[in-house]
Amino acid sequence: MEKRVRTRIAPSPTGDPHVGTAYIALYNLAFAWKNGGDFILRVEDTDQNRYIEGSEKMIFDALKWLGLDYAEGPDVGGKFGPYRQSERFGIYGEYAKKLVELGGAYYCFCTPERLENLRERQKAMGKAPGYDGCCRSLTPEQVKAKIDAGEPYVIRLKMPYEGKTIINDRLRGEIIFENDKIDDQVLLKADGYPTYHLANVVDDHLMEITHVIRAEEWIASTPKHIQLYKAFDWDIPEFIHMPLLRNADKTKISKRKNPVSLVWYREQGYLKEGIVNFLGLMGYSFGENKEIFFLNEFEESFNIDNVSLGGPVFDLVKLGWVNNHHMRLKDLDELTKMTIPFFKELGFVGENVDQEEYKSLVKIVEILREGAQTLKELAKKSEMFFVDDIELQQVTEEMNSKERKSLEKLKASIYDPTAKEAISLFIEKLKKWNKDDFTIDEAKDLLHSTMEELGASPVKVFMPLRAVITGQSVGTDLYNMLYVIGKERTLKRIETMVKKYNIL
């Protein structure tokens, strides 16, 4: 009978949840879903020195936020629990000792001082550091005597000295390792804690994991894992090593060169759909130039054999492009509600948003989502809609030459003879307008009628109007400004600027 497909991710709670965790989780989830199987979460928290309080919950929250739902895990339970390695310590000690009995491991009593001296000698001789097998030849009687005498020990894997270990990787084919080049890995430390290798293999076996889908950095450890499976006489799962996420310079993605925390991306206002879509592009292609998709589409089309092994570049520009598409696809009302916390953070709205304020926010989000890559960027760009006591934008060091020239033209435009006529005529038209709001078409008509009556070019009319309504050389279209802020606020802005800069 064919086994039910079971995949897993096994992050460590040592800090903020990593984008790499979400990347590997997505592919594990899609593979399990496509094959009618189960995707589970296991927390590998045996490294107490690196454990960070609260990190585990952040992992749960991040995966749930992204919609990467696991069928079993520490917070949801399951028949293969417990799902925290810290709650399974007795299991690892038991299996380590069983492995000694089976001849696949041995007790090692070498002191830290001896091991350090060994490393120094190997280094001086130009050899790769590794254990020299000193304790492999101890007799059972010698081992018992040392244990009875209270000597501290570790348990090491007994790698064969001869032959080869072959990884049959689903994506990479056969990967061959010479056994005599592989160290006798510590499986159980002197304090009784398991190392990653023992705990990982024991848990994958007991939790009936059929496919181990993980990052390619674990390829070097896989021969040790295969040897453990063989020593225990357990079925070996299928190994699938995914390409690592890379920085632009092709180095492994790291927080020194790229934000890697999923918490950071959420706080910046990236949508979960954008993150999942982007991670789905890291090593996988739908074909037909389809780059924008949702999780359910990814799962339905997924084929693990089509994963590309080229190092996927975690490009924030591409992520922003993908996220912008999902912001534009998102229901406007939902997107507005998602953006409100960012408006509040910047002090543009109070704690309680009334109905009229909300209507304005919907208009702002509708306009700015076209050019914003995140919700936070959208909120920052919205300042011009909230502040009526404006001034002409100042040149800053960050501006490029094109931006500086544009700003210089804007400032010069308000003193052009045509500008005074345009501003005066526009004020006259606004005062005659018989309501406070505008539709977009009404705002466009009002602006264009001003230009037509003067018989002037758009630059001569719209640039000075932009200066006295926004104070900025670039930004949202003038008709959108009128659409959002209405007649009275527009008049107030113009009158303030006219007086401040002695324009008329």
ABEGO torsion letter per residue (X at the ends): XBBBBBBBBBBBBAEBBBAAAAAAAAAAAAAAAAAGBBBBBBBBAABAAABBBGAAAAAAAAAAAAGBBBABEAAAEEAAOBABAAAAAAAAAAAAAAAAAAGABBBBABBAAAAAAAAAAAAAAGBBBEBAGAAAABBAAAAAAAAAAGBBBBBBBBBBABEBBBBBBAAAEBBBBBAAABBBBBABBAAGBBBAAAAAAAAAAAAGBABBBBBAAAAAAAAAAAAAAAAAGBBBBBBBBBBBBBBAAGBBBBAAABBABAAAAAAAGBBAAAAAAAAAABGBBAEGGBABBBAAAAAAABBAAABBABBBBBBAAAAAAAAAAAAAABBAAAAAAAAAAAAAAAGABBABBBAAAAAAAAAAAAAAAAABABAAAAAAAAAAAABABBBBBBBBAABBAAAAAAAAAAAAAAABAAAAAAAAAAAAAAAABABABBBAAAAAAAAAAAAAAAGBBAAAAAAAAAAAAAGBABEBBAAAAAAAAEAAAAAAAAAAAAAAAGAX
